[in-house]
Amino acid sequence: MNRDILIITSYYPPEIGAASNRIFHLANGLQKHGFEVSVLTPLPNYPTGKIFEAYRGKFKQRSTENNINVHRLWIYASNSKHKLFRLFAMISYSLSLLWFFIWHKLPKTVIIQSPPLLVAFTCMLCIKSKGRNLILNVSDLWPIAGLELGAFKKNFSYKLLEKIERFNYKRANLVLGQSDEILTHVKSIFSDKSTFLYRNFPDFIAPTITKHATEGRLKIVYAGLLGIAQGIYKLCQELDCPDTELHIYGSGAEQIKIEQFIKEHPELPIFYHGHVSRQELHSQLLHYNIAIIPLLNRIYGSVPSKIFEYASLGLPMVYFGGGEGEGIINRLNLGWVAKAGDYKDLNHVLSTIDGVELSEVRRKKIQNTALVQFDFNKQLIDLIALL
C-alpha cells in the first residue's frame, strides 16, 4: 500500500464548520495510522468571506501542522450572495490548483472534497492518470441541494452542473458519502461504482457525564454555522414555548440579523454568545438541557454532523430537519423529532419535554450509544482497507 496521500479541500482549520472538522479528522487520523498526509486548501476565509488576518498579503503558504504538510493557495475570497462573485471565487481556487499541479508531483492516492463541484471537477479533469487512485468525498449532493435551497432553477446552468457531477463520479475510483442517500444517488447514476459510507464522526475523548439542574427553564442551545440553510433567524422569530431559553453560538451570514432581532426584542429569552473555539464550546454545551438541530428546508443527502458530536457529549437533541437525520435520532433514541418546517409542531414537542427525560441516566445512555454507533477509529480502519 502506498502511504502518501494528498487531500484537496476548500475548507480546513483554522476555518470552522462541519466540512473543516471532517477533513481535519480524516487527515489527522490517516497520519496517526502511518500515512504521509498532505493537504491542499485555500488561504483561510470561511465563513467570513475574507482572508483571515494572519494570512493576508500572502499568495501561498506552506506549513507543517500536526505532522501534516499543509499547502494554502491564493483564492479570491467572497461570501457574497451574488452568484458571479461566488463563481469567481471557485474559479480562482481552481486556477491556483492548476498552478500547483503543474509544479508539484502528486502522490498516487488523492482524496478530493466535493462540493464545490467546480473545484472537484478541476481535480478530476487534471490529475486522473494511469495508476492514480482518486477518491471523491461527497458531503452534500450538488446541484440537488442547491435546487432544494432555492439557489438554482432547472435551466441550462443546472443541467451543466449535473453533467459536471456525473463526470466527477465517473472519474472517481471510490466515492465516499456522508449519508446513505448520497450513496443511493451515486449508485442510481453508476450502479457499479465503488462507494463507502463515511460519516462525519467526531474524534475526541468523551467527557464524563455529571448531574446538573433540570428544573426551571428548559435551556436550549444551537451551536454552528448561522447560515441561510440552518434558519436560526427564523427560529428566533417562530420559537413560542413558555419556560424555554434559546442560546446561540456561531457565526455566519445571518449573524447580524440575529443580533439585531435580539436587540429589538429584549423581552425574549434568546441569547447570542458569539463564536468560541471547539474545545471551549464542548465545555459550554454540557451546561444546557438539550441541543436543537434545525434545517430551514429538508435537504436530500444531508445528515448534520452535529448529531454525532452532540451524542458523544451525551446531549439530548431536538431534530428539526427531516430526512435521514430524523431516522437516526428516532432509531437510536437520541432525542426528539419535530416535523421539518412545522414550527407549531416544534413548539409542541419542546413543551412536552420534562426533567425526567433530561436526567443524568438518559445522557449517559446517549453517550454510550454514540461510543458504539459513531466510532471514528473503526470507520477509519474500514476506509484504510479500501485505499
KEPA-357299 format. One record per residue (C-alpha): residue number from 1; x, y, z; residue in one letter. Coordinates in Angstrom, 2 decimals, decimal comma. Layout:
BEGIN
REC  num        X        Y        Z  residu
REC  NUM        X        Y        Z       A
...
END
This chain:
BEGIN
REC  num        X        Y        Z  residu
REC    1     0,00     0,00     0,00       M
REC    2     1,29     3,46    -0,93       N
REC    3     1,50     5,55     2,26       R
REC    4     1,48     9,01     0,61       D
REC    5    -1,93    10,73     0,45       I
REC    6    -2,97    14,18    -0,76       L
REC    7    -6,27    15,66     0,41       I
REC    8    -7,70    18,52    -1,66       I
REC    9   -10,34    20,56     0,13       T
REC   10   -11,90    24,02     0,13       S
REC   11   -12,19    24,04     3,93       Y
REC   12    -9,61    23,38     6,63       Y
REC   13    -8,77    24,72    10,12       P
REC   14    -8,49    27,41    11,36       P
REC   15   -11,76    27,68     9,44       E
REC   16   -14,82    26,48    11,35       I
REC   17   -17,71    24,24    10,43       G
REC   18   -18,50    20,60     9,70       A
REC   19   -16,56    20,45     6,42       A
REC   20   -13,38    21,78     8,03       S
REC   21   -13,68    19,41    11,01       N
REC   22   -14,40    16,42     8,76       R
REC   23   -11,27    16,88     6,67       I
REC   24    -9,08    17,68     9,68       F
REC   25   -10,12    14,47    11,47       H
REC   26    -9,61    12,45     8,29       L
REC   27    -6,13    13,88     7,71       A
REC   28    -5,14    13,56    11,36       N
REC   29    -6,49    10,01    11,57       G
REC   30    -4,61     8,88     8,47       L
REC   31    -1,41    10,47     9,77       Q
REC   32    -1,74     8,58    13,07       K
REC   33    -2,08     5,34    11,09       H
REC   34     1,28     5,89     9,43       G
REC   35     0,34     7,76     6,26       F
REC   36     2,33    10,72     4,94       E
REC   37    -0,51    13,21     4,58       V
REC   38    -0,54    16,49     2,68       S
REC   39    -3,48    18,90     2,48       V
REC   40    -4,13    21,35    -0,34       L
REC   41    -6,52    24,13     0,65       T
REC   42    -7,17    27,88     0,10       P
REC   43    -5,92    30,58     2,41       L
REC   44    -8,45    30,56     5,31       P
REC   45   -11,53    32,68     4,59       N
REC   46   -14,67    30,76     5,62       Y
REC   47   -17,31    31,75     6,69       P
REC   48   -16,45    35,47     6,71       T
REC   49   -15,53    35,64     3,02       G
REC   50   -12,33    37,49     3,93       K
REC   51    -8,82    36,10     4,21       I
REC   52    -8,03    35,66     7,91       F
REC   53    -5,79    38,42     9,24       E
REC   54    -2,76    36,19     9,89       A
REC   55    -2,74    35,12     6,22       Y
REC   56    -3,41    38,42     4,45       R
REC   57    -0,92    39,65     1,89       G
REC   58     0,22    36,11     1,08       K
REC   59    -0,07    34,37    -2,28       F
REC   60     0,61    30,95    -0,77       K
REC   61     1,84    29,36     2,44       Q
REC   62     3,33    26,01     3,31       R
REC   63     3,43    24,75     6,89       S
REC   64     3,56    21,57     8,95       T
REC   65     0,63    21,25    11,33       E
REC   66     0,20    18,13    13,49       N
REC   67     2,77    16,38    11,28       N
REC   68     0,63    17,14     8,22       I
REC   69     2,02    19,17     5,30       N
REC   70    -0,48    21,95     4,60       V
REC   71    -0,29    23,96     1,37       H
REC   72    -2,51    27,04     1,38       R
REC   73    -3,18    28,65    -2,00       L
REC   74    -4,49    32,01    -3,18       W
REC   75    -8,23    32,48    -3,57       I
REC   76   -10,46    35,42    -4,36       Y
REC   77   -12,37    35,21    -1,08       A
REC   78   -16,06    36,08    -1,07       S
REC   79   -19,25    35,08     0,73       N
REC   80   -21,39    37,32    -1,47       S
REC   81   -24,91    36,20    -2,30       K
REC   82   -24,22    37,22    -5,90       H
REC   83   -23,66    34,07    -7,96       K
REC   84   -20,97    35,64   -10,17       L
REC   85   -18,78    36,55    -7,20       F
REC   86   -19,14    33,05    -5,75       R
REC   87   -18,34    31,55    -9,16       L
REC   88   -15,24    33,71    -9,48       F
REC   89   -14,10    32,60    -6,01       A
REC   90   -14,33    28,94    -7,08       M
REC   91   -12,59    29,65   -10,39       I
REC   92    -9,76    31,49    -8,63       S
REC   93    -9,10    28,49    -6,37       Y
REC   94    -9,31    26,15    -9,35       S
REC   95    -6,64    28,24   -11,13       L
REC   96    -4,42    28,04    -8,04       S
REC   97    -4,86    24,27    -8,06       L
REC   98    -3,86    24,09   -11,73       L
REC   99    -0,71    26,06   -10,93       W
REC  100     0,07    23,66    -8,07       F
REC  101    -0,49    20,58   -10,25       F
REC  102     1,96    21,88   -12,86       I
REC  103     4,83    22,44   -10,42       W
REC  104     4,36    19,59    -7,95       H
REC  105     4,45    15,82    -8,18       K
REC  106     1,28    14,34    -6,76       L
REC  107     1,02    11,04    -4,85       P
REC  108    -0,88     8,10    -6,28       K
REC  109    -3,74     8,43    -3,79       T
REC  110    -5,69    11,71    -3,83       V
REC  111    -8,83    12,44    -1,78       I
REC  112   -10,95    15,27    -3,22       I
REC  113   -13,67    17,05    -1,28       Q
REC  114   -16,95    17,87    -3,04       S
REC  115   -18,68    20,31    -3,09       P
REC  116   -17,68    22,75    -4,52       P
REC  117   -18,44    20,89    -7,75       L
REC  118   -16,23    23,09    -9,91       L
REC  119   -13,19    22,58    -7,70       V
REC  120   -13,74    18,81    -7,68       A
REC  121   -14,19    18,91   -11,46       F
REC  122   -10,85    20,69   -11,89       T
REC  123    -9,13    17,99    -9,87       C
REC  124   -10,87    15,11   -11,60       M
REC  125   -10,12    16,54   -15,03       L
REC  126    -6,47    17,38   -14,47       C
REC  127    -4,96    14,71   -12,24       I
REC  128    -6,51    11,50   -13,50       K
REC  129    -3,69     9,30   -14,78       S
REC  130    -2,80     5,66   -15,04       K
REC  131    -2,46     4,02   -11,64       G
REC  132    -3,70     7,04    -9,66       R
REC  133    -6,35     6,33    -7,04       N
REC  134    -8,90     9,17    -6,99       L
REC  135   -11,29     9,21    -4,04       I
REC  136   -14,21    11,63    -4,11       L
REC  137   -15,50    12,61    -0,66       N
REC  138   -19,09    13,84    -1,17       V
REC  139   -20,50    15,69     1,83       S
REC  140   -23,54    17,25     0,09       D
REC  141   -25,36    16,47    -3,14       L
REC  142   -24,94    19,34    -5,55       W
REC  143   -26,69    20,57    -7,60       P
REC  144   -29,72    18,85    -5,99       I
REC  145   -29,12    20,60    -2,64       A
REC  146   -28,91    23,98    -4,38       G
REC  147   -32,22    23,32    -6,10       L
REC  148   -33,91    22,43    -2,80       E
REC  149   -32,44    25,52    -1,12       L
REC  150   -33,75    27,74    -3,93       G
REC  151   -30,27    28,71    -5,13       A
REC  152   -30,76    27,07    -8,54       F
REC  153   -33,51    26,68   -11,10       K
REC  154   -33,80    23,84   -13,59       K
REC  155   -32,25    25,66   -16,51       N
REC  156   -29,17    25,33   -18,71       F
REC  157   -26,79    26,11   -15,82       S
REC  158   -28,37    23,41   -13,68       Y
REC  159   -28,07    20,83   -16,45       K
REC  160   -24,41    21,78   -16,87       L
REC  161   -23,81    21,23   -13,16       L
REC  162   -25,49    17,82   -13,42       E
REC  163   -23,05    16,88   -16,20       K
REC  164   -20,12    18,02   -14,05       I
REC  165   -21,50    15,97   -11,15       E
REC  166   -21,72    12,85   -13,35       R
REC  167   -18,21    13,44   -14,68       F
REC  168   -16,82    13,63   -11,13       N
REC  169   -18,49    10,35   -10,12       Y
REC  170   -17,36     8,63   -13,30       K
REC  171   -13,71     9,57   -12,81       R
REC  172   -13,59     8,57    -9,14       A
REC  173   -12,21     5,16    -8,24       N
REC  174   -14,09     5,34    -4,93       L
REC  175   -16,89     7,63    -3,74       V
REC  176   -17,23     8,41    -0,03       L
REC  177   -20,64     9,69     1,05       G
REC  178   -21,66    11,06     4,42       Q
REC  179   -25,18     9,63     4,09       S
REC  180   -26,94     6,58     2,67       D
REC  181   -28,96     8,96     0,49       E
REC  182   -25,77    10,24    -1,16       I
REC  183   -24,58     6,71    -1,92       L
REC  184   -28,02     5,73    -3,24       T
REC  185   -27,90     8,73    -5,58       H
REC  186   -24,42     7,86    -6,84       V
REC  187   -25,46     4,24    -7,42       K
REC  188   -28,53     5,41    -9,35       S
REC  189   -26,15     7,02   -11,86       I
REC  190   -23,31     4,46   -11,85       F
REC  191   -24,60     1,19   -10,41       S
REC  192   -21,17    -0,46   -10,37       D
REC  193   -19,35     2,44    -8,67       K
REC  194   -17,39     1,56    -5,52       S
REC  195   -18,80     3,51    -2,56       T
REC  196   -18,23     3,77     1,19       F
REC  197   -20,40     5,34     3,90       L
REC  198   -18,08     7,79     5,66       Y
REC  199   -19,95     9,70     8,35       R
REC  200   -18,60    12,83     9,96       N
REC  201   -17,97    11,13    13,31       F
REC  202   -16,14    13,23    15,93       P
REC  203   -12,68    12,32    17,19       D
REC  204   -12,32    13,47    20,79       F
REC  205   -12,32    11,99    24,27       I
REC  206   -15,91    11,88    25,51       A
REC  207   -16,39    13,86    28,74       P
REC  208   -17,72    12,38    31,96       T
REC  209   -21,44    13,00    32,36       I
REC  210   -22,23    14,85    35,58       T
REC  211   -25,51    15,69    37,23       K
REC  212   -26,91    19,14    36,58       H
REC  213   -30,13    21,02    37,24       A
REC  214   -33,18    20,03    35,19       T
REC  215   -35,64    22,34    36,95       E
REC  216   -36,64    25,80    35,85       G
REC  217   -36,43    26,97    32,27       R
REC  218   -35,57    24,49    29,56       L
REC  219   -32,19    25,64    28,27       K
REC  220   -31,89    25,01    24,51       I
REC  221   -28,63    25,53    22,64       V
REC  222   -27,75    25,89    18,98       Y
REC  223   -24,07    25,89    18,01       A
REC  224   -22,76    26,11    14,48       G
REC  225   -23,00    27,99    11,24       L
REC  226   -25,53    30,82    11,20       L
REC  227   -26,29    30,39     7,52       G
REC  228   -29,46    30,54     5,49       I
REC  229   -29,83    26,75     5,34       A
REC  230   -29,87    26,47     9,16       Q
REC  231   -32,65    29,06     9,54       G
REC  232   -31,67    30,29    13,01       I
REC  233   -33,08    33,77    12,37       Y
REC  234   -36,49    32,28    11,56       K
REC  235   -36,19    30,03    14,60       L
REC  236   -35,76    33,13    16,78       C
REC  237   -38,93    34,58    15,25       Q
REC  238   -41,05    31,43    15,50       E
REC  239   -39,98    29,97    18,84       L
REC  240   -43,00    30,28    21,13       D
REC  241   -42,67    27,94    24,07       C
REC  242   -43,09    29,10    27,69       P
REC  243   -40,26    28,48    30,12       D
REC  244   -37,56    28,00    27,50       T
REC  245   -34,33    29,80    26,73       E
REC  246   -32,51    29,72    23,41       L
REC  247   -28,72    30,12    23,48       H
REC  248   -26,85    30,61    20,21       I
REC  249   -23,16    30,11    19,37       Y
REC  250   -21,52    30,59    15,99       G
REC  251   -21,13    32,96    13,08       S
REC  252   -22,31    33,27     9,51       G
REC  253   -24,50    35,14     7,06       A
REC  254   -27,44    35,61     9,44       E
REC  255   -25,41    36,73    12,44       Q
REC  256   -26,15    40,46    12,11       I
REC  257   -29,90    39,83    11,62       K
REC  258   -29,97    37,58    14,69       I
REC  259   -28,12    40,11    16,85       E
REC  260   -30,46    42,87    15,67       Q
REC  261   -33,54    40,74    16,40       F
REC  262   -32,34    40,03    19,95       I
REC  263   -31,62    43,72    20,48       K
REC  264   -35,11    44,69    19,30       E
REC  265   -36,79    42,01    21,48       H
REC  266   -35,13    42,20    24,92       P
REC  267   -38,19    40,55    26,45       E
REC  268   -37,42    37,26    24,70       L
REC  269   -35,09    34,78    26,45       P
REC  270   -32,76    34,48    23,44       I
REC  271   -29,01    34,91    23,96       F
REC  272   -26,19    35,15    21,42       Y
REC  273   -22,74    34,17    22,74       H
REC  274   -20,64    34,71    19,60       G
REC  275   -18,07    32,29    18,23       H
REC  276   -15,90    30,25    20,58       V
REC  277   -13,27    27,58    19,98       S
REC  278   -14,44    23,98    19,57       R
REC  279   -12,78    22,94    22,83       Q
REC  280   -14,45    25,74    24,77       E
REC  281   -17,76    25,04    23,06       L
REC  282   -17,73    21,43    24,24       H
REC  283   -17,39    22,53    27,86       S
REC  284   -20,16    25,12    27,41       Q
REC  285   -22,59    22,67    25,79       L
REC  286   -22,56    20,45    28,87       L
REC  287   -24,43    23,18    30,80       H
REC  288   -27,52    23,04    28,57       Y
REC  289   -30,50    20,68    28,72       N
REC  290   -30,91    19,97    25,01       I
REC  291   -29,43    20,96    21,66       A
REC  292   -31,52    21,86    18,65       I
REC  293   -30,55    20,86    15,10       I
REC  294   -32,67    22,79    12,58       P
REC  295   -32,69    22,97     8,79       L
REC  296   -34,83    25,59     7,09       L
REC  297   -35,66    23,05     4,38       N
REC  298   -35,20    19,29     4,18       R
REC  299   -32,11    18,72     2,01       I
REC  300   -31,75    15,35     0,30       Y
REC  301   -28,47    13,68     1,25       G
REC  302   -27,79    15,93     4,21       S
REC  303   -27,12    14,48     7,67       V
REC  304   -25,94    17,20    10,08       P
REC  305   -22,71    16,13    11,78       S
REC  306   -23,94    17,76    14,99       K
REC  307   -25,95    14,58    15,62       I
REC  308   -22,78    12,57    16,14       F
REC  309   -20,93    15,27    18,08       E
REC  310   -23,78    16,05    20,49       Y
REC  311   -24,44    12,37    21,11       A
REC  312   -20,79    11,88    22,05       S
REC  313   -21,22    14,68    24,59       L
REC  314   -24,33    12,97    25,97       G
REC  315   -26,50    15,90    24,95       L
REC  316   -30,15    15,11    24,06       P
REC  317   -31,31    16,65    20,78       M
REC  318   -34,40    18,04    19,14       V
REC  319   -34,05    17,40    15,41       Y
REC  320   -35,94    19,71    13,10       F
REC  321   -34,78    18,95     9,58       G
REC  322   -36,35    15,77     8,22       G
REC  323   -34,64    13,17     6,06       G
REC  324   -32,02    10,65     7,10       E
REC  325   -31,02    12,55    10,23       G
REC  326   -34,55    12,21    11,58       E
REC  327   -34,31     8,44    11,20       G
REC  328   -31,02     8,29    13,11       I
REC  329   -32,47    10,27    16,04       I
REC  330   -35,53     8,01    16,24       N
REC  331   -33,76     4,70    15,69       R
REC  332   -31,09     5,32    18,34       L
REC  333   -33,34     7,22    20,77       N
REC  334   -31,10    10,29    20,84       L
REC  335   -33,86    12,82    21,48       G
REC  336   -36,98    14,17    19,84       W
REC  337   -38,09    14,91    16,28       V
REC  338   -40,30    17,76    15,08       A
REC  339   -41,81    17,86    11,60       K
REC  340   -39,47    19,68     9,22       A
REC  341   -40,59    23,27     8,66       G
REC  342   -43,52    22,98    11,10       D
REC  343   -42,80    25,47    13,90       Y
REC  344   -46,12    24,76    15,58       K
REC  345   -45,07    21,12    15,94       D
REC  346   -41,61    22,19    17,13       L
REC  347   -43,12    24,33    19,90       N
REC  348   -45,41    21,43    20,86       H
REC  349   -42,50    18,97    21,07       V
REC  350   -40,49    21,36    23,25       L
REC  351   -43,45    21,88    25,58       S
REC  352   -43,72    18,13    26,25       T
REC  353   -40,11    17,63    27,42       I
REC  354   -39,77    17,20    31,17       D
REC  355   -36,91    16,90    33,62       G
REC  356   -37,00    13,10    33,84       V
REC  357   -36,12    12,88    30,14       E
REC  358   -33,08    15,10    30,74       L
REC  359   -31,62    13,11    33,61       S
REC  360   -28,02    12,03    34,05       E
REC  361   -29,05     8,44    33,26       V
REC  362   -30,57     9,49    29,92       R
REC  363   -27,48    11,46    28,97       R
REC  364   -25,20     8,52    29,78       K
REC  365   -27,32     6,24    27,60       K
REC  366   -27,00     8,65    24,70       I
REC  367   -23,24     8,89    25,15       Q
REC  368   -22,85     5,10    25,38       N
REC  369   -24,86     4,73    22,17       T
REC  370   -22,52     7,20    20,46       A
REC  371   -19,41     5,33    21,61       L
REC  372   -20,71     2,17    19,94       V
REC  373   -22,51     3,54    16,88       Q
REC  374   -20,29     6,52    15,98       F
REC  375   -16,82     5,01    16,31       D
REC  376   -14,43     7,21    14,32       F
REC  377   -11,44     4,86    14,52       N
REC  378   -13,39     1,78    13,41       K
REC  379   -14,78     3,70    10,45       Q
REC  380   -11,31     4,96     9,53       L
REC  381    -9,78     1,48     9,69       I
REC  382   -12,54     0,18     7,39       D
REC  383   -11,75     3,00     4,96       L
REC  384    -7,99     2,35     5,06       I
REC  385    -8,67    -1,22     3,99       A
REC  386   -10,09     0,17     0,72       L
REC  387    -7,20     2,54    -0,07       L
END
